Amino acid sequence: MTVNRSFKEIFESQGRDSEKCEDRPIVCVQGLGFVGSAMAVATSISKTGASKLNFNVIGIDLDTELGNERIDAINQGIFPFNTNDALLKKSIGNAYEQQNLIATSDESAFSLADIIIIDIHLDINFFDDEPILDFSTLEIALGSIATHLKKGTLIIVETTVPPGTCEKVIIPKLKEILSERNLSLDDIFLAHSYERVMPGDDYLDSIINFWRVFSGMNNDSADLCEQFLSKIINIDQFPLTRLSSMTASETAKVLENTYRAVNIALIDEWTKYAELVGIDIYEVIDSIRKRPVSYTHLTLPTNREV
């Protein structure tokens, strides 16, 4: 098994000067899609009260054309996706200058991590109108992590997954691979804390200044996850919510998504009705909002189009 010796070595392997690199706890973010890339940036700008950087961050993606495009962009201080978020673009530039964020396709970088955040995309495909759960991508990703991680590493699952995935898919897969290395589940820590953001111009700000839900496979895992999130998130104004199980945390994410989907679908139907009978749905919604009940949370397309 290949083991990288230091964060500086990863840095230099990407052709970067490592003069400003310092020793800090290392966070690896697996999956550099929009969510993973933004989380890597948010982690890289985390600072102590004395304004010292908390972490070195390694973003890890697949050795594919798309994965390498994302890696190359991050290593040039450029966010790898189109975004109107000025803070996000500025912050990745700052991370480039302060030399505490690097990206690579080298999976052996997991061996350096104190914390690993899983941010891979998990699709549920449909066959003949029936949902098909395919965990192969997730299992491959877990295999990459478990093959290289060191004892004492905390794994945080941010990916939106069906309730029960951590207990019934992730834990068995980790056990299987760790046993091949004469390690056990007791040698690592595992938690679930789903990304909870407001898409748009303030995406990065909503990672840092937004409420978070989390849980761990045991109390020690939950404690470590809480310690990490407390360094990333403004918990003074946005306290963390700790749930009793990872399945509860997974369910919270799916329920939030369900509520939002139902809300959007409901307003879409009423908008079609309003167009049919010739009334202004915005006028109607604005009148309802004057009553301080749950109607105040009804959402409409910001561009006033369905």
N, C-alpha and C positions, 0 to 999 in steps of 0.2 A: 504494500500500500504506500503510495507516494504521500509524503507529508511535507508541507511547506514549513519552513523554519520560522518565519516572521511575517508580520504585515508589510514590512519594508520589502521583503522578497517578492510578495505579490505585486506591490507597487512598481518595483523595478522591472518585473516580468512584463509589465504593460508599457514599458518604455518611458516611464515617468521618473523624474528626479525625486528622490525621497529625502531631500535635505531637511524639510520641515516635519517629517513624520516623527511622531512620539509614541511611546508605549501607552496604550489605553486598553480597556476591555474591548473585545472585538465582537461586533454583531454582523452576522451573515444574513442577507435577505435573499431567499431563493425565489426566483421569478421576477423578472424586470419588466412586467407589464406596467400599465399606468399606476396601479395601486402599489405594486412592489417598488417601482422607481421612486414614487412620492414618499413612501415609508422610509426608503433608504436615505432620502434627503432629509426628512424630518428627524431621523435618528442622528444624522451627521451634524446637524446644527444644535443638538441638545447640549446644554451647558449647565455647569454647577452655579451656585450662587456667586462664586468668585469668577464667573465668566470663563471658566476653563472647560474645554470640550470634554464631554463624557465618554465618547466612544470613537473607535475606528470602525468603519463600515465597509463591508465587502458585498457588492451585489453580484449574484451568480445567476447566469442564464445558460441556455443550451448552446452548444457549438453548432449553430445553424446560421443561415444567412440572416434571418430575422434577429436571432439572439445576438449575433455579433454586431449588427447595426446598433442595437440598444447599448451593448457594452462599449462600443467605440464612442457613441455620443456621450455617455456618462463620463468616460475617461478624457473627454475634451471639455468637460464642464458644461455640457449642453443637455437639457432635458430631452429624452428620446421621443417625446410625443408633442404634437401641437397643443398648446395651451395658452390661454389668456391670463394665466395666473402669474403676475409680475413677481410676486414674492417667491414662488416656486423656481422661476428662472434665475432670479437673483441668488437664491440660497444654494442652488447647485453650482453656480459660479463661485460662491464663497467656499463651498466644500472643495472645489478644485484648487483654489488658492491655499486653503489651510491644510491640504493634503491628508484628509482623514476619510476620504471616500474614493473607492476604486471598484472597478467591475471586471469580471473575468468569467470564462467558461470552465475554468479548472476546478473540478469538484473537490479536489484535495484541500481546497481552501477551507472547507467545513471543519477540518481538523484544528484550525486555529480558533474557532468560534467559542465564545462563552455563551452566546445567545444566537439561536437560529430562528428566523421568522419565515414561515412558509406562506408565500403569496402567489401560488400558481393558480391558474384559471381552471375551474372544474365545471365542465358542461354536463348537462343532462340531456341526452339526445332522445328523440322520439322515433319509434318504429311502429307503423300502423296505429298511430295515435296513442301508443302506450309509452310511458317514460322508461328509458333504459339506463340504469345506473352502471357506468363504466368507470371503475376506480383505477384502471391501469396506469393512467398518467400520474395520479397521486401516489400509487405504490412504487412506481419508478423513481419518483422524486424522493420518497421516503428511503428507498434503497440507497440513493446517492448520499443522503445525510447519514444514515445509520452505519454505512460502510466506513465513514471517515471521522465521525464526531468523537470527541474525547469525553472521558468521565466528567460528570458534573455539568454538562451542557444543558441549558434550558431551551426547549423547542416550543415556540409559540405558533399555533396555527391561526392565521388570519383569514385564510380562504373560506368562502361561504360553502358550507357542506351540509348534506342532509343530517338531521338530528340522529345521533348515535354513531357517526362516522369515527370520531376519536376513539370511542370505546371498542367498536366492533371491527374497524378497518385499520386505523393507525396504530393502536397499541399492539394488536397481533403481529402486524408487519414489522414494527420495531423490535418486538421480542424475537421474532424469527431471525432477523439479521444480526442483532446484538449477540444472540446465543452462539452464532458462528464465530464471533470474536471473543468468546468466553466472558461476555458482559451480560448484564441483566437490566431489566427496566428500572431496578433500584439504583442503577448507576447514572441515570439521567433524570431530567425533569421535563414535564409536558404540560402545556396549558393551551387554552383556546381563548382568543380575544379578537372578535371580528372587527374589520375596518368599518368605521362609522363616520362617513364624511358627507359634506355638502358639495356636490359637483359644481364646477363653474370657476369663476375668477378667484375664489378664495379657498381653493381645494387644500393647499398646504396648511393654511390657517385653521381649517376645520379639522385637521388631524390633531393639531396641537391644542386648540381651544374648542374641545367638544367632549361630551361624556363618553366614557368607555365601559363596556361590560367585559368581564373576564371570569375564568374559573380554571382550576387545575385538576390533574388526576389525583392529587393529594394536597395536603395543606402546605407542604414545603414548596411544591410546584406553584401553587397559587400565590404564596408569599413572594417568591422570586419574580413571578410575572408582575405582581403589584409594584415591587421595587423598580422594575424596569419601566413600566408604564408611567410611574410617578416622575421619572426623569425626562420623559418625552412630552407628557401632557400637563397642561396647566390645571393641576388637581385642586388648587385653591378655589378656583371659580367653577371647575367642572369635575366634581368628585367622581371617583371610580365606583362601579357597582360590582360587587363580588357575588357570584352565584354559587349554588351548592354543588353543581356538577358541570362537566363539560357539555353534557347533553342539553342541559338547561341553557347554556350559553349559545350553543348551536341553534337551539329552538328560538331563542330571542332574535337572532339575526333573520331567520326564515319568517318569523311572525312579523317583524318590521317590514320586510320586503313585501309580504302578503298584504299588509295594511296599505302600503303605498300603492301597490298594484290595483287593489280594489278601489282606492280613492280616485286614481287616475281613470280607471275604467268607468266609474260612476259619473265623473264630470264629463267624460267623453260622450256618454250616452245623453246626458242632459244638454250638452252643447248641440248635438245633432237635433234634439227635440226643439231647442230654441231657434235654430236656423229654420226648421220646418214651419214653425208657427209665427216666425217673424218677431221675436223678442230679443233683447240684449241680455245674454246670460251673465255678463259682467255686472250689469246693473242689478240683476237679481241677487247674485252672490254678495255684492257689496251691501245690499240691504239686509241680508241674513247675518252678515258678520257683525252687525251692530248689536246683536244679541250675544251675550258672553257665554256661549256654550260651545260644544265641540265643532259647530259649523265654522268656527274661526280658522280651523285648520284645513278647510277645503282648498285645494290648489288648482290653479289654472295655468295653461301654457303661457310663458312669459311674453311670447311674441303675439299673443292673442290669436293663435291659429290652432286648429285641431290637428 
